[in-house]
Amino acid sequence: MLKHNEICNLIPHTGDMCLLDTVESWDAKKIVCLSNTHKKKNHPLRNSKGLPMLSLMEYGAQAMAVHGCLLADKEGLIMKEGYLAALRDIQITKGWLSDIESELKISAERIYAEKGNMIYTINVYARGKKLISGRATVISRFINRETIS
């Protein structure tokens, strides 16, 4: 299981912008992460009304990034950069994420990957209730670990 500081070392998001607390499990197809960062009063995505539920897509995108980096590492690669290119079929629960008191469970399952292009399904739950689901497409660039000095 990876902890917050290890996750921050994998993805470009650090400090408060790294929204994932732990990686609970992962394999070649799927990653499951946990987070309580939505409870923070200084959350970087919070506005004057609270934390919008749509912020959960950023949680899912970060889970995708961690998964991509873990898979790349097994192949001797490093993800140099990644861009969220599209969101599709988003189903979202009404309300505010900042009103959720329980831990979040974020799952991202890879349904397509080729040459840095990846499509994942994302689901985020709190106490077994699905808060958001959808599909996200990421375009990434990988480099060989050996080329970094």
Buried (B, 14 or more C-beta within 10 A) or exposed (E): EBEBEEBBEBBBBEEEBBBBBBBBEBEEEBBBBBBBBBBEEEBBBBEEEBBBBEBBBBBBBBBBBBBBBBBBEEEEBBBBEBEBEEBEEBEBBEEBBBEBEEBBBBBBBBEEBEEBEBBBBBBBBBEEEEBBBBBBBBBBEBEEEEEEE
